[in-house]
Amino acid sequence: MADLRYEEMLNLTADRQYPMGRRRFIFVHGILLFGIPMFCVMSGFEWYSHQFHFKGIWLLSWLIIALAFWCVVGYMFGRSRWRSIERRALRSRG
């Protein structure tokens, strides 16, 4: 019984998020809600644990590379979530 309600909840969520479109969903849920926060958290951990020895352009370069890395990871995360939502939305529509 609990599995059925969980399944219904996932289908309702998929039906609500599917009309958002692939590009917007990946950008919002992947990059903005996953990639950027992970960049901030991991940079904070790095800052406090290793005490950056980078200064000036080296620090800026490191931050840009880390931001690009986490945006790519966020894109992949959003894309995998989109695939599961797309499957659920298509399954619930019959």
Secondary structure, 3 states (H helix, E strand, C coil): CHHHHHHHHHHHHHHHHHHHCHHHHHHHHHHHHHHHHHHHHHHHHHHHHHCCCCCCHHHHHHHHHHHHHHHHHHHHHHHHHHHHHHHHHHHHHC
